[in-house]
Amino acid sequence: DADVTQTPRNRITKTGKRIMLECSQTKGHDRMYWYRQDPGLGLRLIYYSFDVKDINKGEISDGYSVSRQAQAKFSLSLESAIPNQTALYFCATSDLGRTGANVLTFGAGSRLTVL
Amino acid sequence: SQQGEEDPQALSIQEGENATMNCSYKTSINNLQWYRQNSGRGLVHLILIRSNEREKHSGRLRVTLDTSKKSSSLLITASRAADTASYFCATEGYNNNDMRFGAGTRLTVKP
């Protein structure tokens, strides 16, 4: 099994629908992140969480919300999806650990299309 | 806004040649990392270089960091077709709060 698992891998939905993307990890890492990838724009941070009671906005949090249900689970919700939220979404985890740096482990991605 | 910007946006070389990608960033950093992404898949960490380091090696990878110019380069020596992927630099500030990624360099290695 993958260290970081994202579901669903692909989703097509309509404008106005509520969508949840889920992420679970077996790395035992405290830190979890949601990124969005658009062609030519690289990855942009949506939300991040350093533990179950900690939620922080990233650079593009508008239109998104998150829930950290447990150390291993971090879900991303689009309350009312719009077409410009069509993108590839990545969950990632990290642990400062012995390196003192955030080295990210990524999931395989969730491709979302909003019609 | 993105922190890092990679250059070139795309690079095409023949197998066996060396590939060099550059990254520039805007603010002070704690460390800089390079990641690789195969088409449509998750990113994989390649190498990390700290702000007090100037060069690091890992296998066929060589990374340099010039903090005075706020730039880094990734060199892949003796490239292989399997190196075909997108390469991203990511910077981490001293608050260790988040990583900021550039838009990536798309590398194509022709057999």
Chai-1 contact restraints between the chains, C-beta under 6 A:
chainA,res_idxA,chainB,res_idxB,connection_type,confidence,min_distance_angstrom,max_distance_angstrom,comment,restraint_id
A,G40,B,A103,contact,1.0,0.0,6.0,A-B,restraint_1
A,L41,B,A103,contact,1.0,0.0,6.0,A-B,restraint_2
A,G42,B,Q2,contact,1.0,0.0,6.0,A-B,restraint_3
A,G42,B,F101,contact,1.0,0.0,6.0,A-B,restraint_4
A,G42,B,G102,contact,1.0,0.0,6.0,A-B,restraint_5
A,G42,B,A103,contact,1.0,0.0,6.0,A-B,restraint_6
A,G42,B,G104,contact,1.0,0.0,6.0,A-B,restraint_7
A,L43,B,F101,contact,1.0,0.0,6.0,A-B,restraint_8
A,L45,B,D98,contact,1.0,0.0,6.0,A-B,restraint_9
A,Y48,B,D98,contact,1.0,0.0,6.0,A-B,restraint_10
A,A101,B,N31,contact,1.0,0.0,6.0,A-B,restraint_11
A,A101,B,L48,contact,1.0,0.0,6.0,A-B,restraint_12
A,N102,B,E92,contact,1.0,0.0,6.0,A-B,restraint_13
A,N102,B,M99,contact,1.0,0.0,6.0,A-B,restraint_14
A,V103,B,H45,contact,1.0,0.0,6.0,A-B,restraint_15
A,F106,B,G42,contact,1.0,0.0,6.0,A-B,restraint_16
A,F106,B,L43,contact,1.0,0.0,6.0,A-B,restraint_17
A,G107,B,G42,contact,1.0,0.0,6.0,A-B,restraint_18
A,A108,B,G42,contact,1.0,0.0,6.0,A-B,restraint_19
A,G109,B,G42,contact,1.0,0.0,6.0,A-B,restraint_20
